[in-house]
Amino acid sequence: MTDQNKAPARRRFLKFAAMVPASLGLSVSWAKAQEAMIPTSDDMEGPYYISNTPVVRDLNRFGKPGEVMRIAGQVMNAAAPDVPVAGARLELWQTDGRGRYHPQESGDYSDFRDDQIDLRGTVIADSQGRFDVLSVFPAEYWPRPPHIHYWIKAEGFRPLVTQHYLDTGPGTRPHRTARVLRDQRPALYPAPTFYIEPV
């Protein structure tokens, strides 16, 4: 089998392996089985992507409305799933608590005044591939459930454009979904792990 054919075959095997426990009646949820799929599947870029956003600790720099929450997750190597991707750059963007993007335009950061750019920014993963950033709970807007956009880049890896969906009830996608833990202050969104592919 050529190297070119090995990757799709490996993905099919991992998807099958992720589903086996559920099919045997073991206590593994469908969402967990889907999260175990490696590499993380891509998703549409969606509207209003702004390139070259600044590195931030809080996406909500200008106090847009919404329930405060913390997003925490990890970036891992899809070819060696126990190995973190240190220094991965994650560009995030989302709506505010009323379902509005800031700005409702696409472009480059240099095309806008700084105060026009909100609920979007770049986060750098640490040596263990972990990232942590403050934000607000994004509102749904028809027909989309609450979600967060990501563009992930790291030297030696293929860029990944994807989304995470926040678990708010029926209709939520079963993969790349997590429940916001509101018993913490601020509320915590434990983002499903990203697995990115080496070039």
C-alpha positions, 0 to 999 in steps of 0.5 A: 500500500502506498503512503498516499493510500495509507492515510484514508485507510487509517482514517477508516479504521479509526472511525470504525474503532471509535464506533465499536464500543457503542455497538457492543453496548459499552458506556461510550457515548456517540459524541465521544466516539465521534470526537475520537475520529482522527484527524479532526474533520474540516468544516466550512469557513463560514461568514466573516473571516478576518485574517491576521487578528491579534493574539488575545487572552479575551476574545471579547475585548470591547464588552459585547453582550453575552454570558462570560465563558472560558474556552479551553482545549488542546491541539494534538498530532493526528499521526501520533495522537498522544503527542501535543502540537506545541505553539499551534496558532488558533484563530477563533471567531464567533457571534456575541450573545445576540447572534451578531459578528463584529464586524459582519464583513470579511477581510484583513485586520488592517482593513478595519479600526481596532475597535471594530474587531471583536469576538475574534482573535489568535491564541497560541497553544502552550508546550502541551498543545493546550489553549485557554481564552475568555469569551462569551457564549455565542448565540444561535442564529437561524439556522445555525446552532451556537458554534465557534469557528477555528483556523488552526496552523502549525509548522509542519502540519496541514492548516485546519478550518473547522467549527465546534458546536456547543451542546444546547439540546436537540439538533446539535451535531453529535461530533465536535460538541461539548457541554458548557460547564456552568457550575464553574465561574466563569462557565467553562467550555471544554472544547473537544480536542483537535487532531491535525495532520502532518504535511 
